[in-house]
Amino acid sequence: MEKMIFEHCPNCTSTNVEFPNNVRFLCHDCGFVYYHNIAAAVVVVFRNQDKILFTIRNVEPDKGKLDLPGGFIDPNENAEQAACREVKEEMGLDIQPSQLRYVTTYPNNYLYKNVPYRTMDIFFECFLEDTHLKVNAEDEIQALKWISINQINLDEIGFVSVRNVITNHYKK
């Protein structure tokens, strides 16, 4: 059984709680229930000819591993708006929702400060002519790296959802 993240009820402070599979937190004393639902995230696969643009993570989880630009969807934002905002924040690049092509979704696990978040990653593809891009969010990204599809090493990719999209949609 997984270690419980929360050991006290936030309502009554009881320790008579359970949180099976980190999905449904239940206090047996006061009846408090909290559902730890999935979070929605967006990911952009930038393409230029046979290359894909990867970021190198500068933060945990998976610091130093390959990733793709993206992040969590904010409240009152749709997926396309979130993708454009995240790309602007991370790379200073202005893209429009019309440039995004939906690819697929994959579930992912995101361990942040010992809290296991489950996400549903929504993947978009965007073709770029200009390959001279810069890191805007140096606290999050060490570097950008264009890699030919046939030279992508899946073991260097941090998140399972990114490995899945590369394996199932690009390395055929």
Disulfide bonds with the S-S distance in Angstrom:
none
